[in-house]
Amino acid sequence: MKVTKFLLSFFIFSFSLLSFTQAQTWEVYDENFKLNSRLIYDQVEILSETVRIGKKDSVLSLLSPNLSPAISLKGTEVYQYLSPWILVKGPEGIGAFHEYGQQALPLEYDEIQTYFNLLLARKGNEFWVFEKGSGKTTALGTLDWAKFTKTGMLLTKSSDGYSIPLSNAGSKTFELLEDSEGDYLLAKEPTGYGLINREGDYVMDPVVDQLEHNKGNFYFGYDENQYLLLEGGDLKANVRYNSFHKITLENGLMLEYIHGKLRRVMEEDGILLDAVGIEEVTIIGENLYNVRFRDGNLGLLSKSGWLVRPNSPLKSIQMGSDGLFPASDGNAAGFVNSMGEWVVQPQFAQVTLFSESLAAYSNGGNWGLLQTDGTILTQPSWDEIKAFQKGFAIARANESYYLLNSQGNPINQEPLDQILLTSDGNFLVEKEGKYGILDSSGTEMIPTEFDNIQRDGKDRIIVRKDGKTGLISDSGEILLPLAFEELILDTEANRVLTKNLYEPVVVVEAEEEGKRRNKKRN
């Protein structure tokens, strides 16, 4: 049966009761989509492969594998799930349960932060920390703030200063403790700046005059009369580069000047480029630089060296693809190769990267397509053309969307309100508030007639229409009819949960109906 033949059919069961009180029910279907059991819950949530929550009459429970109530969570709603912690909200505040069911913190806090086996709770300006290993909750007192660092250190700030109370530093206070994307804390004491590891021990004593984080575990510093590039280490920080010449660091761009002249482009641990005659360096992306020399030539530099050699007086060069790099001569844009030579002459107002040997170009208004040799494939008639992926590009014109093939022709004649490429390589499309799916070849897979579409597992698509939800396959086969208020896939247990406001139908058996007719005749 295909989606186009959807019938809003409901399951009908026979009952001998003449009356039945309405109840909120969840039905459980097995891997063959056969009704297995029925549950009485107001709400069911699947938080992970092993954590399932049920709510009935405002009572929240952690469910067993067979979906029966196992442990009361004492609250009215799940506030947040951050494995392995379930944060639960109740009338008095937020509490925490381990996903195995043990209660760690009562439901009385304003905020709870988590980090693996640690919990940090706040009520007003009072803080507590819970350690699962010991099962103890320790009061931290009144603080300005407290947080877990990237590496799980407890970092606090009070009127006395900064501290890391769960570390080897104990209750010691610092003038500054600064977290970053790296594995170390930047610390400041009256003697200077230093670095502290996750155990709370110095890997570089606080003796440096100035120090700031650069990237990862690298730091940029100045001590007495020399500039330093440092890398944190588990036991000891290493000086990777030092110089008595001026080094600047601003917005991720680090440069060294020798006798007042720009000489070197630096990376985190040393010299990236050492060349005479550098006039200007501009950072254009992560570890990407436009480097201009005094002769006017411009190159594109990366961490691995020159992507485009400085052989031409270009205005700008962008990161490229297929060996071609968008570039501008100051008047128009085209493409250069790795030697800085024009392959597609500068003749456009704007160009995009090549993808699948096609790039978009604009002459100041609309966009068209061109090939790697500069041949114009289509005239500029689109407001936007996105990069080609697997043979197709999404294009927009007059607020409508089209799917273009590799010849630049739209494969959908009817305009769409939106087209989105999904992670599985298909296309989610919208038309007048209704959704459907095109497959990777652009062929209709699911018709554009649903209020909502959600892929949830291989060959499983949850669809919603007219307030009812069902389950279909990629081919459009109905797995469960469009007949439920809500539908959840419990993939780990290989089952489906559906929610109904169940209204049973009383079926009168044919024999009983015959007796009634006979009575009427008599």
C-alpha positions as CSV (number, residue, x, y, z in Angstrom):
1,M,0.0,0.0,0.0
2,K,1.4,3.4,-1.0
3,V,1.1,6.8,0.8
4,T,-0.9,8.1,-2.1
5,K,-3.6,5.6,-1.1
6,F,-3.6,6.6,2.6
7,L,-6.8,5.8,4.5
8,L,-7.2,7.1,7.9
9,S,-8.1,3.7,9.3
10,F,-8.2,2.9,13.0
11,F,-7.9,-0.4,14.7
12,I,-11.3,-1.7,15.9
13,F,-11.6,-4.1,18.8
14,S,-14.6,-6.0,20.1
15,F,-15.8,-5.3,23.6
16,S,-18.7,-6.8,25.5
17,L,-18.9,-3.7,27.8
18,L,-21.6,-1.3,27.0
19,S,-19.7,1.7,28.3
20,F,-16.0,2.5,28.7
21,T,-14.3,5.5,30.2
22,Q,-11.9,7.3,27.9
23,A,-8.2,6.8,28.8
24,Q,-4.9,8.1,27.4
25,T,-3.1,5.0,26.1
26,W,0.1,4.1,24.4
27,E,0.2,1.1,22.2
28,V,3.4,-1.0,21.7
29,Y,4.1,-2.6,18.3
30,D,6.8,-5.2,17.6
31,E,9.4,-5.2,14.8
32,N,6.7,-6.6,12.5
33,F,4.3,-3.8,13.4
34,K,2.0,-6.1,15.3
35,L,0.2,-4.8,18.4
36,N,2.1,-6.2,21.3
37,S,0.7,-4.4,24.4
38,R,-1.1,-1.4,25.6
39,L,0.2,1.1,28.3
40,I,-1.6,3.7,30.3
41,Y,0.6,6.8,30.3
42,D,0.0,10.5,29.7
43,Q,3.5,10.8,28.1
44,V,6.4,8.6,27.2
45,E,9.9,9.8,26.4
46,I,12.9,7.8,24.9
47,L,15.9,9.6,26.2
48,S,18.6,7.1,25.1
49,E,19.1,3.5,24.1
50,T,18.4,2.5,27.7
51,V,16.6,5.4,29.4
52,R,12.8,5.6,29.0
53,I,10.5,7.9,31.0
54,G,6.8,7.6,31.6
55,K,4.4,10.1,33.1
56,K,0.9,9.3,34.5
57,D,-1.3,11.6,36.5
58,S,1.7,14.0,37.0
59,V,3.9,11.2,38.4
60,L,7.2,10.8,36.5
61,S,8.8,7.3,36.5
62,L,11.9,5.7,35.1
63,L,10.7,2.7,33.1
64,S,12.0,-0.8,33.0
65,P,12.9,-2.5,29.7
66,N,9.3,-3.8,29.4
67,L,8.0,-0.2,29.9
68,S,6.5,-0.7,33.4
69,P,7.2,1.9,36.1
70,A,10.5,1.0,37.9
71,I,11.6,4.0,39.9
72,S,9.7,7.2,40.8
73,L,11.6,10.4,39.7
74,K,9.5,12.5,42.1
75,G,9.2,15.4,39.7
76,T,6.6,16.5,37.1
77,E,8.9,16.8,34.1
78,V,12.3,15.9,32.7
79,Y,14.2,19.2,32.8
80,Q,17.3,18.0,30.9
81,Y,19.0,14.7,30.1
82,L,22.8,14.8,30.0
83,S,24.0,11.2,30.1
84,P,24.4,9.7,32.7
85,W,22.2,12.3,34.5
86,I,18.5,12.9,34.4
87,L,17.6,16.4,35.7
88,V,14.1,16.4,37.0
89,K,11.9,19.5,37.7
90,G,9.3,19.6,40.5
91,P,7.4,22.3,42.3
92,E,10.3,23.2,44.6
93,G,13.1,23.1,42.0
94,I,15.5,20.9,40.0
95,G,17.0,17.6,41.2
96,A,19.2,14.9,39.7
97,F,18.9,11.1,39.2
98,H,21.5,8.8,37.7
99,E,20.2,7.0,34.6
100,Y,20.4,3.8,36.6
101,G,17.8,5.2,39.0
102,Q,19.8,6.5,42.0
103,Q,18.8,9.9,43.3
104,A,21.8,12.2,43.6
105,L,20.3,15.5,44.4
106,P,16.8,16.4,45.8
107,L,14.4,18.5,43.7
108,E,15.2,21.9,45.4
109,Y,17.9,23.7,43.3
110,D,17.7,26.6,40.8
111,E,20.4,25.1,38.5
112,I,22.4,21.9,38.1
113,Q,25.5,21.5,35.9
114,T,26.8,18.1,35.1
115,Y,30.2,16.6,34.2
116,F,30.4,12.8,34.0
117,N,30.4,11.7,37.7
118,L,30.1,15.2,39.1
119,L,27.1,17.5,39.7
120,L,27.2,21.2,40.6
121,A,24.1,22.6,42.1
122,R,23.1,26.2,42.8
123,K,20.3,27.7,44.9
124,G,20.5,31.5,44.8
125,N,24.2,32.3,45.4
126,E,24.8,29.1,47.4
127,F,26.6,26.2,45.6
128,W,27.0,22.4,46.3
129,V,29.0,19.7,44.5
130,F,28.0,16.0,44.3
131,E,30.6,13.4,43.6
132,K,29.2,10.0,42.5
133,G,32.3,8.1,43.5
134,S,31.8,9.0,47.2
135,G,28.1,9.6,47.0
136,K,28.6,12.8,49.0
137,T,27.3,16.3,48.5
138,T,29.7,19.1,49.7
139,A,28.7,22.7,50.4
140,L,30.9,25.2,48.6
141,G,29.3,28.3,50.3
142,T,28.4,31.6,48.8
143,L,30.1,32.3,45.5
144,D,29.9,34.8,42.6
145,W,29.7,31.8,40.2
146,A,31.0,28.2,39.8
147,K,31.4,26.0,36.7
148,F,33.0,22.9,35.3
149,T,35.9,23.5,32.9
150,K,36.3,21.6,29.7
151,T,38.5,19.0,31.5
152,G,36.0,18.6,34.4
153,M,37.8,20.8,36.9
154,L,35.5,22.7,39.3
155,L,36.3,26.4,38.9
156,T,34.8,28.9,41.4
157,K,34.9,32.7,41.8
158,S,34.2,34.6,45.0
159,S,35.1,38.0,46.5
160,D,38.4,36.5,47.6
161,G,39.4,35.4,44.1
162,Y,39.4,32.2,42.0
163,S,39.8,28.7,43.2
164,I,39.7,25.0,42.1
165,P,38.6,23.3,45.3
166,L,38.5,19.7,44.0
167,S,42.1,19.8,42.8
168,N,45.5,19.5,44.4
169,A,45.3,23.3,44.8
170,G,42.6,22.9,47.4
171,S,41.3,26.1,48.9
172,K,44.1,28.3,47.5
173,T,42.9,31.5,45.8
174,F,44.3,33.0,42.6
175,E,44.0,36.5,41.1
176,L,42.8,34.8,37.9
177,L,42.0,31.3,36.6
178,E,40.9,31.2,33.0
179,D,39.5,28.2,31.1
180,S,39.9,27.8,27.3
181,E,39.5,25.1,24.6
182,G,42.8,23.6,25.7
183,D,43.5,21.3,28.6
184,Y,45.1,23.8,31.0
185,L,44.0,26.7,33.1
186,L,45.8,30.0,32.7
187,A,46.6,31.2,36.3
188,K,47.7,34.6,37.6
189,E,49.3,35.3,41.0
190,P,51.2,38.3,42.3
191,T,54.4,36.8,40.8
192,G,53.0,36.5,37.3
193,Y,51.2,34.1,35.0
194,G,51.4,30.3,34.8
195,L,49.7,27.2,33.6
196,I,47.9,24.6,35.7
197,N,47.0,21.0,34.6
198,R,43.7,19.2,35.4
199,E,45.1,17.9,38.7
200,G,45.6,21.4,39.9
201,D,49.5,21.4,39.7
202,Y,51.6,24.0,37.9
203,V,53.1,22.9,34.7
204,M,54.6,26.3,34.3
205,D,55.3,28.4,37.4
206,P,53.5,31.8,37.7
207,V,56.5,33.9,36.6
208,V,55.7,35.1,33.1
209,D,54.9,38.8,32.8
210,Q,52.1,38.4,30.2
211,L,50.3,35.3,28.9
212,E,47.2,34.6,26.9
213,H,45.7,31.6,25.3
214,N,46.2,31.2,21.5
215,K,44.8,27.9,20.1
216,G,44.4,24.4,21.6
217,N,47.2,23.9,24.2
218,F,49.3,26.8,22.9
219,Y,49.9,30.1,24.6
220,F,51.4,33.5,23.6
221,G,53.5,35.3,26.2
222,Y,56.0,38.0,27.0
223,D,58.6,37.8,29.8
224,E,61.1,40.6,30.5
225,N,62.4,41.4,27.0
226,Q,61.4,38.3,25.0
227,Y,58.3,36.9,23.3
228,L,57.3,33.3,24.0
229,L,55.3,30.6,22.3
230,L,54.4,28.0,24.9
231,E,52.7,24.6,24.8
232,G,51.2,23.0,27.8
233,G,52.3,19.6,28.9
234,D,51.0,17.1,31.5
235,L,54.0,17.6,33.7
236,K,55.8,20.6,32.2
237,A,55.0,23.3,29.7
238,N,57.5,23.7,26.8
239,V,58.8,26.9,25.2
240,R,58.4,26.1,21.5
241,Y,59.7,29.5,20.2
242,N,61.2,32.6,21.8
243,S,62.4,35.8,20.2
244,F,63.7,39.2,21.2
245,H,62.0,40.6,18.1
246,K,58.4,41.9,18.4
247,I,55.6,39.4,17.9
248,T,52.0,40.5,17.6
249,L,48.9,38.4,18.1
250,E,45.6,39.8,17.1
251,N,42.4,38.0,16.1
252,G,44.3,34.8,15.4
253,L,46.9,36.4,13.3
254,M,50.5,36.2,14.7
255,L,53.3,38.1,13.0
256,E,57.0,38.7,13.8
257,Y,58.8,42.0,13.0
258,I,62.5,42.2,12.6
259,H,64.0,45.7,13.0
260,G,60.5,47.1,12.5
261,K,59.8,45.3,9.3
262,L,57.3,42.5,8.8
263,R,59.3,39.3,8.3
264,R,57.4,36.2,9.5
265,V,54.0,34.7,9.6
266,M,53.8,32.6,12.8
267,E,51.9,29.5,13.8
268,E,51.2,28.4,17.3
269,D,54.6,26.8,17.9
270,G,56.9,28.6,15.6
271,I,57.5,30.0,12.1
272,L,55.0,29.3,9.3
273,L,56.6,31.6,6.7
274,D,59.9,33.5,6.8
275,A,60.3,35.7,3.7
276,V,61.9,39.1,2.9
277,G,59.6,41.7,1.4
278,I,56.3,40.8,3.1
279,E,54.1,43.9,3.1
280,E,50.7,42.8,4.5
281,V,49.1,39.6,5.8
282,T,45.3,39.1,6.0
283,I,43.7,36.2,7.7
284,I,40.8,35.0,5.5
285,G,39.8,31.8,7.3
286,E,41.0,29.1,9.7
287,N,44.8,28.9,9.1
288,L,44.4,30.7,5.7
289,Y,46.2,33.9,4.9
290,N,46.5,36.3,1.9
291,V,50.2,37.4,1.9
292,R,51.1,40.4,-0.1
293,F,54.7,41.4,-1.0
294,R,56.2,44.7,-1.8
295,D,56.2,44.0,-5.5
296,G,52.4,43.7,-5.3
297,N,52.2,39.9,-5.8
298,L,49.7,38.1,-3.6
299,G,49.7,34.5,-2.5
300,L,47.4,32.2,-0.5
301,L,49.2,30.5,2.5
302,S,48.0,27.6,4.6
303,K,49.5,25.6,7.4
304,S,50.9,23.2,4.8
305,G,52.5,26.0,2.8
306,W,51.6,27.9,-0.4
307,L,48.2,27.0,-1.9
308,V,48.7,29.7,-4.5
309,R,52.2,31.1,-5.0
310,P,52.6,34.9,-5.0
311,N,53.3,35.3,-8.8
312,S,50.6,37.8,-9.7
313,P,49.4,41.2,-8.5
314,L,46.0,40.0,-7.3
315,K,43.6,41.8,-5.0
316,S,42.4,38.8,-3.1
317,I,42.4,34.9,-3.3
318,Q,40.0,32.6,-1.6
319,M,40.2,29.0,-0.7
320,G,39.5,26.9,-3.8
321,S,38.6,23.4,-5.0
322,D,39.4,21.2,-8.0
323,G,42.8,23.1,-8.2
324,L,41.0,26.4,-8.9
325,F,40.9,29.3,-6.6
326,P,38.5,32.3,-6.7
327,A,40.5,35.4,-7.1
328,S,40.0,39.1,-7.9
329,D,42.2,41.6,-9.7
330,G,40.4,44.5,-8.0
331,N,37.9,45.0,-10.9
332,A,36.5,41.5,-11.6
333,A,36.6,37.9,-10.3
334,G,37.8,34.7,-12.0
335,F,39.9,31.6,-11.0
336,V,43.6,31.1,-10.7
337,N,45.6,27.9,-10.4
338,S,48.2,27.0,-7.7
339,M,50.9,29.0,-9.6
340,G,48.8,32.2,-9.5
341,E,48.0,32.0,-13.2
342,W,44.5,32.9,-14.6
343,V,42.6,29.8,-15.8
344,V,39.2,31.6,-15.9
345,Q,39.9,35.2,-16.8
346,P,38.5,37.9,-14.4
347,Q,35.1,38.8,-16.0
348,F,32.6,38.3,-13.2
349,A,31.3,40.4,-10.3
350,Q,31.3,37.3,-8.0
351,V,32.1,33.6,-8.2
352,T,31.7,30.6,-5.9
353,L,33.8,27.6,-5.4
354,F,33.7,24.8,-8.0
355,S,31.8,21.8,-6.9
356,E,31.5,18.8,-9.2
357,S,33.3,20.9,-11.9
358,L,30.6,23.6,-11.8
359,A,30.7,27.0,-10.2
360,A,28.2,29.8,-9.9
361,Y,28.9,33.3,-11.2
362,S,27.2,36.7,-11.0
363,N,27.6,39.8,-13.0
364,G,26.1,42.0,-10.3
365,G,22.6,40.6,-10.1
366,N,21.5,37.0,-10.8
367,W,23.6,33.9,-10.9
368,G,24.4,31.4,-13.6
369,L,26.7,28.4,-14.0
370,L,30.2,28.0,-15.6
371,Q,32.5,25.1,-16.2
372,T,36.2,24.7,-15.1
373,D,37.5,25.9,-18.5
374,G,35.4,29.1,-18.2
375,T,32.7,28.0,-20.6
376,I,29.3,29.6,-19.6
377,L,26.8,26.7,-19.0
378,T,23.8,28.8,-18.2
379,Q,22.9,32.5,-18.3
380,P,22.4,34.3,-15.0
381,S,18.8,33.8,-14.1
382,W,18.8,32.7,-10.5
383,D,18.8,34.7,-7.3
384,E,21.0,32.0,-5.7
385,I,22.6,28.7,-6.6
386,K,24.0,26.5,-3.9
387,A,26.9,24.1,-4.4
388,F,26.4,20.9,-6.4
389,Q,26.2,17.7,-4.4
390,K,25.7,14.3,-6.0
391,G,24.7,15.8,-9.3
392,F,22.2,18.4,-8.1
393,A,22.2,22.0,-6.9
394,I,19.4,23.9,-5.1
395,A,18.6,27.2,-6.8
396,R,16.2,30.0,-5.9
397,A,14.3,32.5,-8.1
398,N,11.4,34.8,-7.1
399,E,11.3,33.2,-3.6
400,S,10.7,29.8,-5.1
401,Y,13.2,26.8,-5.2
402,Y,14.2,24.4,-7.9
403,L,16.5,21.4,-8.1
404,L,19.1,21.8,-10.9
405,N,20.8,18.9,-12.7
406,S,24.4,19.0,-14.0
407,Q,23.2,20.7,-17.2
408,G,21.8,23.5,-15.2
409,N,18.2,22.6,-15.9
410,P,15.5,22.5,-13.2
411,I,14.0,19.0,-12.8
412,N,10.9,20.2,-10.9
413,Q,8.7,22.3,-13.2
414,E,6.4,23.3,-10.3
415,P,8.1,25.9,-8.0
416,L,8.7,24.8,-4.4
417,D,8.7,27.0,-1.3
418,Q,11.8,25.3,0.1
419,I,14.3,22.5,-0.7
420,L,16.7,21.1,1.8
421,L,19.3,18.4,1.3
422,T,19.0,15.9,4.1
423,S,21.9,13.9,5.8
424,D,20.8,10.7,3.9
425,G,21.2,12.4,0.5
426,N,17.5,13.0,-0.2
427,F,15.7,16.3,-0.5
428,L,13.0,17.6,1.9
429,V,10.7,19.8,0.0
430,E,7.9,22.2,1.1
431,K,4.9,23.5,-0.9
432,E,2.2,25.7,0.6
433,G,3.0,24.5,4.1
434,K,3.1,20.8,3.1
435,Y,6.2,18.6,3.1
436,G,7.4,15.7,1.0
437,I,10.7,14.0,0.0
438,L,12.5,13.6,-3.3
439,D,15.1,10.8,-3.5
440,S,18.8,11.4,-4.4
441,S,17.8,11.3,-8.1
442,G,15.2,14.0,-7.7
443,T,12.3,11.6,-8.0
444,E,9.3,11.9,-5.7
445,M,9.7,9.5,-2.9
446,I,7.1,10.8,-0.5
447,P,4.4,13.1,-1.9
448,T,4.2,16.7,-0.7
449,E,1.1,16.4,1.4
450,F,2.2,16.1,5.0
451,D,2.3,18.7,7.8
452,N,5.5,17.3,9.1
453,I,8.1,14.7,8.1
454,Q,10.8,13.2,10.3
455,R,13.2,10.5,9.4
456,D,14.0,8.4,12.5
457,G,16.1,5.4,11.5
458,K,16.8,3.5,8.3
459,D,13.7,3.1,6.1
460,R,11.5,4.6,8.8
461,I,9.8,8.0,8.2
462,I,7.4,9.5,10.7
463,V,4.7,11.6,9.0
464,R,2.0,13.9,10.3
465,K,-1.2,15.1,8.6
466,D,-4.4,16.7,9.9
467,G,-3.3,16.1,13.5
468,K,-2.6,12.4,13.1
469,T,0.8,10.6,12.9
470,G,1.8,7.5,11.1
471,L,4.9,5.6,10.0
472,I,5.9,4.8,6.4
473,S,8.9,3.3,4.6
474,D,11.2,5.0,2.0
475,S,9.2,3.4,-0.7
476,G,5.9,4.9,0.7
477,E,4.6,1.6,2.2
478,I,2.4,2.2,5.2
479,L,4.0,0.6,8.2
480,L,1.5,2.1,10.7
481,P,-1.5,4.0,9.6
482,L,-1.9,7.8,9.9
483,A,-4.0,7.4,13.0
484,F,-2.1,8.4,16.1
485,E,-1.5,11.5,18.2
486,E,2.2,10.7,18.6
487,L,4.6,8.1,17.4
488,I,8.0,7.2,18.9
489,L,10.6,4.7,17.5
490,D,12.3,2.7,20.3
491,T,15.1,1.5,18.0
492,E,17.2,-0.2,20.6
493,A,14.2,-2.4,21.6
494,N,13.1,-2.7,18.0
495,R,9.6,-1.5,18.7
496,V,7.2,1.4,18.0
497,L,5.2,3.3,20.6
498,T,2.0,5.1,19.5
499,K,-0.1,7.5,21.6
500,N,-3.9,7.6,21.3
501,L,-6.9,9.1,23.0
502,Y,-8.4,5.7,22.8
503,E,-12.1,5.6,22.1
504,P,-13.1,1.9,21.8
505,V,-15.8,1.0,19.3
506,V,-18.5,-1.4,20.6
507,V,-19.0,-4.1,17.9
508,V,-22.4,-5.9,18.0
509,E,-21.9,-9.5,16.8
510,A,-24.0,-10.6,13.8
511,E,-25.8,-13.2,15.9
512,E,-26.9,-10.7,18.5
513,E,-28.0,-8.3,15.7
514,G,-30.1,-11.2,14.2
515,K,-31.9,-11.9,17.5
516,R,-32.8,-8.2,17.8
517,R,-34.3,-8.2,14.3
518,N,-36.3,-11.3,15.0
519,K,-37.7,-9.7,18.2
520,K,-38.8,-6.7,16.2
521,R,-40.6,-8.9,13.7
522,N,-42.5,-10.7,16.4
